[in-house]
């Protein structure tokens, strides 16, 4: 039984090694294509997004030509089989003719995705116009699980900082690195997972959430705050202004603006209070009362020192007795605990 298990593990390890090898070759292929006439549109797109050649080379950015099977033919010449190419999600079977395979990524700018050790485990491909899907990503393989993946952590871990800045997408991360914020990463997949949060907390004692300023970004921030509750990392949030995302803010307002936003990052309580505050019309007495009641619920479970600080802030802003706020907060805890 033990021999069977060992043989199984050995087979899986060999398949993973082959996928990583294919991905290395694919990365070289895509990067070389970016520098040819076929990749002109991709190179132009990246330059228009403000990326330097050094940044393009650092992240090994590339271009997948519009041809249906350019990468497939290239890798088969290198000795990889059809089944191997499909298993790595670099190629896919034609629905009309299963014997025919074609490139998974076509006419897209390519973002190689590395694991913590720098192995290329997957790819993200972006269109250069407004067509959909905007992004096409490698599906899960033996070498890659998007729920566990973090983009650019292999670079960020070398930043020398004990904090990580968590953004939403590839371009935000790359723009931040180019601007000098080399401790920036992004979660892979549509939403942050507990596996990703646990991984980040292993490499930093503080994580700054830098999600988009729109409603979807704020919802993602709320969700991330809940997920990070199960880690040991201290979490702060950036209140973005001057652009909808880090990439846009750096272009519009410069690096110093981003430094200021990072310096003024909010803790979890400050973020939640501000988020609740925006739901009420504080120009009216009723709006003030409703917000204060919500704020009391939020600060009620804090330590005595924290409660004192936030009660003082509320008291100063709304001309309400600090003692009353603290009394109501403790009263809310007692009533809530009783239920």
Helices and strands as residue ranges (DSSP letters): H 2-34, G 37-39, H 40-48, H 53-58, E 62-64, H 70-77, H 82-87, E 91-93, E 101-103, E 108-114, E 120-126, E 135-137, E 150-151, H 153-156, E 163-167, H 170-178, E 184-187, H 194-203, E 206-209, H 215-228, E 234-237, H 246-253, H 255-263, E 266-267, H 268-277, H 285-299, H 304-318, H 322-338
